[in-house]
Amino acid sequence: MARLFKATTWYLLLWMVFCFLLPMTMKSWRTESIPKAFYFPSVTDPAASSPSPDKSTSTSTSTSTSPSPEDVEVMALLDLLTWPEPQGVINSSTSPLNCEWQILHPKDNYSVGETLEVVLTAKDRWNRSKAYGGDFFQAKLHSPNLKAGVRGLVTDHQNGTYTISFLLLWPGDVVISIRLFHSSEAVQVIRKARDSRPDKVYFTGIFQRNGTEEKTECNLEMLDRPLCVYGDKRIEETWYCARPKTLPCDSLVYHMFGGYRKVTDAAEDKLIAGQLTNKELPIKIPPVHVITRNSSLDTKKLPACAPGQLVPQPSGYYYNDIWTTLACSHQTFHTPPEASACLRGKIIYMFGDSTLRQWWEYLLSFIPSLKQIDLHVGYSSGPLLAVDPNNSLMIHWRAHGNPLRTDKTMMADLHYMANDIANIGGGPDVVIVFTIWAHFTTYPVEVYIHRVRNIRRAIAELLQRSPKTTVIIKTANTSYKSIYGSDWLSLQLDMILRKMFSELPVAIVDAWDMTTCHYLKEDIHPGKVIIQNEVDMFLSFICPK
């Protein structure tokens, strides 16, 4: 009997692994037509007011002068990312100690459902009011005793003043917190380094053949040296390594993070130093009292969570450490059996970085019957696999491919996400979830747009052949604070990602809001309570009420 049980268990494990391997190795199914760029300015879109290509050019028979749909999309996305440039000098950068703010039309009491507005005046180190915008402020409203918090929405009037609005979502005393994350002058330093020095983060390729090993520098773009070129013609992605002295290009075996290059001078370093970055403005008013009266807020009437729903701003709030989304009626999965019941029979593919691997790790620790299968690969880039034979559940995580700041990893294990998604059949029991941003903050945004466009095309094709497949996107986290990665850089990529997928039926887990207004110390890898709330949102899209 024991022998029969053991044989049955191994049969189930082999069956699950077979289900995992088959979609990744099957011949890719293709639609007859490749979707074009989805985003075009419409009459209801603010981008519609931007200058359009000359009509005589667009109707010309010469394709060389006509912008392609992809070019039009890039121009629209770059317009979306427009940020005011400073008109002063470095010595006139914004000072977090001198900025002033006050509540607009203050009252003794506010009610749940109302909006509280704050007017902020930016001042420089000499206590002079600034006449231009571009400062990167972050704000939240929170009640520490209630473990409650919500993100504030900042409007830049581009004249040195800002309006910050807070939606009042719970009763009690609430505290306003406003931080100067970067001055407008610091933003320009960060943007210049992003656009002009993509080599500030570099990688190492390890070549091996017949007992000989050589290491060379690798990156997305390299110049002025003999190169080995590794291209993927289907998605037009290319990776470069400096050519080894003796070994051939096809002897590249391993990839790993190389290091950082200093690309700023002493004056620029001061602008992004800890004394001026992510500093809270002085609090000069007591907590605001909020009561429950004449509330127009009723989250009970929200629809069930489903792909394709608009994400409001703010997208939700914490109360008693529980995230409540304002987009849909979500669930909280308190026990492992609840999560197991939701995921029974599912095949889940996770693609992205370590912030999404945290979801895989959380589920592995939360559901006792979910067990990891050792694939004997590098943990930091995967692939990682966990199965639950009792519930016919499989969860797979894999890094999104280069550029990837990771430990020593075999090149053969690094796949482009778009290719892996193209090789998945899909179906009502298949879930695709991905994130992509953290490893692209050091490159010009056009690099990111190209990568996301490939992923979007793969998702669009997947949903054409299998419309019942669930696709979920985890947005960027907050907490980066350097020239190599800043919340401002992450925000730019996050805006691109949301816009590029805005016309596809995908679900959004808003990790940006969920990390920016929590009381835990900021960390690129958020604490367990935040991950738990993110996973609860993820499960709510798989198992809506």
C-alpha positions in Angstrom: 0.0 0.0 0.0 2.8 2.4 0.9 4.6 1.6 -2.4 1.4 2.3 -4.3 1.0 5.7 -2.5 4.6 6.6 -3.3 4.2 5.7 -6.9 0.9 7.7 -7.1 2.6 10.8 -5.6 5.5 10.7 -8.0 3.1 10.3 -10.9 1.3 13.5 -9.9 4.5 15.4 -9.5 5.7 14.2 -13.0 2.3 15.2 -14.4 2.6 18.7 -12.9 6.2 19.2 -14.2 5.0 18.0 -17.7 2.2 20.6 -17.6 4.9 23.2 -16.8 7.4 22.1 -19.5 5.0 21.5 -22.3 3.8 25.1 -22.8 7.4 26.4 -22.7 8.6 24.0 -25.4 5.6 23.8 -27.7 5.8 25.5 -31.1 4.6 29.1 -30.8 1.1 29.7 -32.1 0.7 32.9 -34.1 -2.1 35.1 -35.2 -2.2 36.2 -38.8 -1.8 39.9 -38.0 0.5 41.4 -35.4 -1.3 44.1 -33.3 0.0 47.6 -33.9 0.6 50.2 -31.2 -2.5 50.4 -29.1 -2.2 54.0 -27.8 -3.2 56.9 -30.0 -4.4 60.3 -28.7 -8.2 60.6 -28.6 -10.5 63.5 -28.2 -10.9 62.7 -24.5 -7.2 62.2 -24.0 -5.0 65.2 -22.8 -2.4 64.1 -25.3 -4.8 64.8 -28.1 -3.9 68.5 -27.8 -0.2 67.9 -28.6 0.9 68.7 -32.2 0.1 66.1 -34.7 2.1 65.1 -37.8 1.6 67.3 -40.9 -1.3 65.8 -42.9 0.6 66.3 -46.2 3.4 64.1 -44.8 1.0 61.4 -43.5 -0.7 61.0 -46.8 2.5 61.0 -48.8 3.3 57.9 -50.8 6.9 58.0 -49.4 7.1 55.8 -46.3 10.4 57.4 -45.3 8.8 60.6 -44.2 5.6 59.1 -42.6 5.9 58.3 -38.9 5.0 54.7 -38.1 2.4 53.8 -35.5 5.3 52.8 -33.2 6.9 56.2 -33.7 3.6 58.0 -33.0 3.3 56.0 -29.8 6.8 56.8 -28.6 6.2 60.5 -29.2 2.9 60.3 -27.2 4.6 58.5 -24.4 7.4 61.0 -24.2 4.9 63.8 -24.1 3.1 62.0 -21.2 6.4 62.0 -19.3 7.0 65.8 -19.8 8.6 67.2 -16.6 9.2 70.9 -15.9 12.9 71.9 -16.1 14.5 74.2 -13.5 15.2 77.8 -14.4 17.6 78.5 -11.6 21.0 77.2 -10.6 22.2 74.5 -8.3 22.6 76.8 -5.4 18.9 77.7 -5.7 17.7 74.2 -5.3 14.6 73.5 -3.2 15.1 73.2 0.5 12.9 70.7 2.5 13.4 72.8 5.6 12.1 76.0 4.1 9.1 74.8 2.1 5.8 76.0 3.6 2.4 74.4 3.4 -1.1 75.0 4.8 -4.5 73.5 4.6 -6.8 75.2 2.1 -10.1 76.3 3.7 -9.4 74.6 7.1 -12.3 73.4 9.2 -12.6 72.1 12.8 -14.0 68.7 11.6 -14.0 66.8 8.3 -16.2 63.9 7.2 -15.3 60.6 5.7 -15.6 60.9 1.9 -14.5 64.5 1.8 -11.3 65.7 0.1 -8.7 67.7 2.1 -6.5 70.0 0.1 -3.1 71.5 1.0 -1.2 74.3 -0.7 2.5 74.1 -0.8 5.1 76.8 -1.6 8.5 75.6 -2.6 11.5 77.7 -1.3 15.2 77.5 -1.9 18.0 77.3 0.6 17.9 81.2 1.0 14.2 81.0 1.9 13.2 82.5 -1.4 10.0 81.4 -3.0 10.7 79.5 -6.2 9.1 80.7 -9.4 9.1 77.4 -11.3 8.0 73.8 -10.7 9.5 70.4 -11.2 10.1 69.3 -7.6 9.2 65.7 -6.9 7.1 65.6 -3.8 5.5 62.5 -2.2 2.7 62.8 0.3 0.5 60.6 2.5 -2.3 60.9 5.0 -1.9 58.4 7.9 -3.1 57.5 11.3 -0.2 55.5 13.0 -2.4 54.2 15.9 -4.9 52.8 13.4 -2.2 51.5 11.0 -4.0 53.4 8.3 -2.7 55.4 5.3 -3.5 56.7 1.9 -1.4 58.4 -0.8 -1.8 62.1 -1.5 -2.1 63.4 -5.1 0.3 66.2 -6.0 -0.5 68.8 -8.7 2.5 70.9 -9.9 1.3 74.4 -11.0 4.8 75.0 -12.5 5.1 78.4 -10.7 6.7 77.1 -7.4 3.3 76.2 -5.8 1.7 72.8 -5.5 -1.7 71.5 -4.5 -1.9 68.2 -2.6 -5.3 66.5 -2.2 -6.1 63.8 0.2 -9.2 61.6 0.2 -10.5 61.1 3.7 -11.3 57.4 4.0 -11.6 56.6 7.7 -12.7 58.4 11.0 -10.2 59.5 13.6 -7.2 61.8 13.8 -5.1 61.9 10.7 -1.6 63.3 10.1 -0.3 64.9 6.9 3.1 63.9 5.8 4.8 65.6 2.8 8.3 64.7 1.6 10.6 66.4 -0.9 11.9 63.4 -2.6 14.0 65.3 -5.2 14.3 69.0 -6.0 13.7 70.0 -9.6 17.4 70.5 -9.9 18.1 67.0 -8.7 15.6 65.6 -11.1 17.5 67.1 -14.0 20.8 65.5 -12.8 19.1 62.1 -12.6 17.4 62.5 -16.0 20.7 63.5 -17.6 22.5 60.5 -16.2 19.7 58.2 -17.3 19.6 59.5 -20.9 23.4 60.0 -21.5 25.1 57.3 -19.5 23.4 53.9 -19.8 26.8 52.4 -19.1 26.8 53.6 -15.5 25.5 50.1 -14.6 27.5 47.4 -16.3 27.5 43.6 -16.4 30.0 40.8 -16.7 30.0 37.9 -19.2 31.9 34.8 -18.4 33.3 32.8 -21.4 34.4 29.2 -20.9 35.9 26.6 -23.3 38.2 23.7 -22.6 39.3 24.8 -19.2 39.9 28.4 -20.3 37.9 31.3 -18.8 37.7 34.9 -19.7 35.5 37.7 -18.4 34.4 40.8 -20.3 32.0 43.7 -19.9 28.5 43.3 -21.3 25.5 45.6 -21.7 22.5 46.7 -23.9 24.8 49.1 -25.8 28.5 49.2 -26.1 30.8 51.2 -28.4 34.5 51.6 -29.4 35.6 48.0 -29.0 35.3 44.6 -30.8 32.0 43.1 -29.8 30.1 39.8 -29.5 26.5 40.4 -30.6 23.7 38.2 -29.3 20.5 39.1 -31.0 16.9 37.8 -31.0 15.5 38.6 -34.4 11.9 37.8 -33.5 11.6 40.5 -30.9 14.6 42.6 -32.1 16.4 42.5 -28.8 20.2 42.6 -28.7 22.8 42.0 -26.0 26.5 42.9 -26.4 29.7 41.7 -24.7 33.2 42.9 -25.4 35.0 40.2 -27.4 37.3 38.0 -25.4 41.0 37.9 -26.3 41.2 34.2 -27.1 37.8 32.5 -26.8 35.0 32.7 -29.4 31.7 34.6 -28.9 29.7 31.3 -28.7 31.6 30.3 -25.5 29.5 32.8 -23.4 28.2 30.7 -20.5 27.4 32.9 -17.5 26.0 36.4 -16.8 26.4 38.4 -13.7 26.1 42.0 -12.4 29.4 43.9 -12.9 29.2 47.2 -11.0 28.4 50.9 -10.9 30.3 53.8 -12.5 30.4 57.2 -11.0 28.9 59.6 -13.5 28.2 62.7 -11.4 30.4 65.6 -10.1 30.7 66.9 -6.6 28.0 69.6 -7.1 25.5 67.0 -8.5 26.3 64.6 -5.7 25.1 67.2 -3.2 21.8 67.5 -4.9 21.0 63.8 -4.6 22.7 63.3 -1.2 20.8 62.1 1.8 20.4 65.6 3.3 18.3 66.7 0.4 16.6 63.4 -0.8 13.4 62.0 0.6 13.2 64.6 3.4 10.0 65.3 5.3 8.8 68.8 5.4 8.3 70.2 9.0 4.8 69.5 10.4 3.3 72.8 11.6 -0.3 71.9 12.2 -1.9 69.4 14.6 -3.7 66.2 13.4 -6.9 66.7 11.5 -10.1 65.3 13.0 -12.3 63.2 10.7 -15.8 62.0 11.7 -18.3 59.7 10.1 -21.1 61.9 8.9 -22.8 62.4 5.6 -20.3 60.1 4.0 -20.6 59.7 0.2 -18.0 56.8 0.3 -19.4 53.3 0.0 -17.0 50.6 -1.0 -19.6 47.9 -0.6 -21.2 48.8 -3.9 -18.0 48.3 -5.9 -18.0 45.6 -8.6 -16.1 42.3 -8.3 -12.4 42.5 -9.2 -11.8 41.8 -12.9 -9.2 42.5 -15.6 -9.8 45.7 -17.6 -11.0 47.9 -14.7 -9.8 51.4 -14.4 -7.5 52.1 -11.4 -8.6 55.2 -9.5 -6.2 57.7 -7.9 -5.6 57.0 -5.1 -6.2 53.3 -5.8 -6.9 52.4 -2.2 -5.9 52.7 1.5 -4.7 50.8 4.5 -6.8 50.4 7.7 -5.7 48.1 10.5 -3.0 47.0 8.1 -5.5 45.7 5.6 -5.5 47.2 2.1 -8.8 48.2 0.7 -8.9 49.0 -3.0 -11.2 51.6 -4.4 -11.4 49.9 -7.7 -13.4 46.7 -6.9 -14.7 44.5 -4.1 -11.6 42.5 -3.1 -11.1 39.7 -0.7 -8.7 39.0 2.2 -7.4 35.5 2.4 -6.7 34.9 6.0 -6.0 31.1 6.0 -4.0 28.7 3.8 -7.2 26.7 2.9 -8.8 29.9 1.5 -5.8 30.5 -0.7 -5.6 26.9 -1.8 -9.2 26.8 -2.7 -8.8 29.9 -4.8 -5.8 28.5 -6.6 -7.0 24.9 -7.1 -6.3 23.7 -10.6 -4.4 26.8 -11.6 -1.2 27.0 -13.6 0.5 30.3 -12.7 3.4 31.9 -14.5 5.2 34.7 -12.8 7.7 36.8 -14.8 9.7 39.7 -13.5 12.2 40.7 -10.8 12.8 39.9 -7.1 9.9 42.1 -6.0 7.6 39.6 -7.8 9.6 36.6 -6.6 8.5 37.8 -3.1 4.9 36.7 -4.1 6.2 33.3 -5.0 8.0 33.0 -1.7 5.0 34.2 0.3 2.7 31.6 -1.3 5.3 28.9 -0.8 5.5 29.8 3.0 1.8 30.4 3.4 0.4 27.2 1.8 1.9 24.2 3.5 0.9 21.7 0.7 2.8 23.8 -1.9 6.3 22.4 -2.3 9.3 23.7 -4.2 10.9 21.4 -6.8 14.6 21.9 -7.1 15.5 22.6 -10.7 19.2 23.1 -9.8 19.4 26.6 -11.1 20.5 30.0 -9.7 17.9 31.1 -7.2 18.1 34.8 -7.9 17.0 34.5 -11.6 15.3 31.1 -11.7 13.4 29.4 -13.0 11.7 28.4 -9.8 8.9 25.9 -9.6 6.5 24.9 -6.8 3.7 22.4 -7.1 0.8 21.2 -4.9 -0.4 17.8 -6.3 -3.3 17.7 -3.9 -4.8 20.8 -5.5 -3.4 20.4 -9.0 -1.6 23.7 -8.6 1.7 24.8 -10.2 3.4 28.2 -9.6 6.4 29.2 -11.7 8.7 32.2 -11.4 11.4 33.3 -13.8 13.4 36.6 -14.1 12.5 38.7 -17.1 15.9 38.5 -18.8 18.7 40.9 -19.4 19.5 43.6 -18.3 19.4 41.8 -15.0 21.5 42.8 -11.9 21.9 39.3 -10.5 24.3 36.7 -9.2 26.2 34.4 -11.5 23.6 32.8 -13.7 23.8 30.6 -16.8 22.9 32.5 -20.0 20.7 29.6 -21.1 18.5 30.2 -18.1 17.9 33.9 -19.0 14.9 34.2 -21.3 13.1 37.2 -22.8 9.7 37.4 -21.2 7.9 38.0 -24.5 9.2 34.8 -25.9 8.1 32.7 -22.9 4.6 34.2 -23.0 4.4 33.5 -26.7 5.0 29.8 -26.0 2.1 29.5 -23.4 -1.2 28.2 -24.7 -3.3 30.0 -22.1 -6.8 29.0 -21.0 -9.3 29.6 -18.1 -7.0 28.0 -15.6 -3.8 29.8 -16.7 -2.7 33.0 -14.9 0.1 35.2 -16.2 1.5 37.8 -13.8 4.5 40.0 -14.5 6.4 43.1 -13.4 9.2 44.9 -15.2 10.8 48.2 -14.2 13.6 48.0 -11.5 16.4 46.9 -13.9 15.5 49.4 -16.5 15.8 52.6 -14.5 19.3 53.3 -15.7 18.4 53.3 -19.4 16.7 55.8 -21.7 13.0 55.3 -21.7 12.9 54.3 -25.4 14.7 51.1 -24.3 12.0 50.3 -21.9 9.2 51.2 -24.4 10.7 48.7 -26.9 10.8 45.9 -24.3 7.3 46.6 -23.1 6.0 46.7 -26.6 7.3 43.2 -27.2 5.6 42.0 -24.0 2.3 43.7 -24.9 2.3 42.1 -28.4 2.8 38.6 -26.7 0.0 39.3 -24.3 -2.3 40.6 -27.0 -1.7 37.4 -29.0 -2.2 35.3 -25.9 -5.6 36.9 -25.2 -6.6 36.5 -28.9 -6.1 32.8 -28.9 -7.2 32.3 -25.2 -9.5 35.2 -24.1 -10.2 33.5 -20.7 -6.5 33.7 -19.7 -6.1 35.9 -16.6 -3.3 38.5 -17.0 -2.2 40.6 -14.0 0.4 43.3 -13.8 2.3 44.3 -10.6 3.3 47.9 -10.9 6.6 49.4 -9.6 7.5 49.7 -5.9 8.8 52.9 -4.2 12.1 53.2 -2.3 14.9 53.7 -4.8 16.9 56.9 -3.9 20.1 57.1 -6.0 21.4 58.1 -9.4 21.2 54.4 -10.4 17.6 54.0 -9.3 15.2 56.7 -8.0 11.5 56.8 -7.3 11.3 59.5 -10.0 12.8 57.1 -12.5 10.5 54.3 -11.4 7.5 56.6 -11.7 8.3 57.4 -15.3 8.5 53.7 -16.2 5.4 53.0 -14.3 3.4 55.6 -16.2 4.7 54.1 -19.5 3.7 50.6 -18.5 0.1 51.6 -17.4 -0.5 53.6 -20.5 0.8 50.9 -22.9 -1.5 48.3 -21.4 -4.5 50.6 -20.8 -6.4 49.2 -23.8 -5.9 45.5 -23.0 -8.1 43.6 -20.5 -5.4 43.1 -17.9 -5.6 43.5 -14.1 -3.4 46.0 -12.1 -2.1 45.4 -8.6 -1.0 48.9 -7.6 2.2 48.2 -5.7 3.1 51.9 -6.1 0.3 53.1 -3.8 0.6 50.1 -1.5 4.3 50.9 -0.8 4.2 54.7 -0.7 1.7 55.1 2.1 2.5 52.3 4.5 4.2 52.9 7.9 7.0 50.3 7.4 10.5 51.5 6.6 10.9 51.9 2.9 12.5 49.0 1.2 12.8 47.9 -2.4 11.7 44.5 -1.0 8.7 45.4 1.1 7.9 43.8 4.4 5.6 40.8 4.8 2.5 42.7 5.6 2.7 44.6 2.4 3.4 41.5 0.3 0.4 39.8 2.0 -1.9 42.6 0.9 -0.4 42.5 -2.6 -1.0 38.8 -2.9 -4.5 39.2 -1.6 -5.2 41.6 -4.4 -3.6 39.2 -6.9 -5.9 36.4 -5.6 -8.9 38.6 -5.7 -8.5 38.9 -9.5 -8.3 35.1 -9.8 -11.2 34.5 -7.5 -13.5 37.5 -7.5 -16.4 37.8 -5.1 
